[in-house]
Every structure is written in structure tokens, then in C-alpha cells.
Amino acid sequence: MIKLPVLEKNDNWFTHKSKLLEEVKEVIEELDRKPHSAKEKLKYDLAAVSEVFDVIEVCIGILDKLENEGIDIEKAAWQHYRKLESRGRKSKGMIEIEKLRF
């Protein structure tokens, strides 16, 4: 099981957009690197995974902000899933997201 936090913050939309662009750029930079040895490959793989998690974390923050602004995230997720199905996309699994309320 992988657990990712919903960070407690109240960023504005400009901050969210800037952070997302920054993190996506870092993922692209990692994907462009070419490891030359097994040791470099392991380091590359870990760095790439870390950067992808950073993007996911920013996206979680965006979803949290949208939800706080009144968007029904669960309904939107099902609409997105149905859109993918209508385009012929096949899923090989699902990731379950549980939001804990404190």
C-alpha cells in the first residue's frame, strides 16, 4: 500500500500552477537522463519515482483546493472514468483514494 499525504496548506491558484510546472519539468528532466550503469540506473529510477510522486502531491493539493471550493471530487472522478471508457480505454487496475477527515 502506498500512502500519500494531503498537505495542510492554502496555496493560491498561481502557486499551484507554478509548482505543478516546476515538478513536471523535473520529471521530464529525469526521464531525459540516460543511465549508463546498473548503479546509475538504480539512482535514476529512485529519482524518477520521487519526481513523479512530487507531481502527484501537487495534484492532490489541487484536488483538495477544488473540493474545498465545493467541487464534488468523487462525482468528477466517476465522470472522468466514464469518459475514459467511452474512448475505449481499458484499465488494468484501480488506485483507491481515501480521504480521512480529522
Summary of the structure (lengths in Angstrom):
residues: 102
radius of gyration: 16.5
end to end distance: 21.1
largest distance: 49.3
contacts: 189
relative contact order: 0.13
helix: 64%
strand: 0%
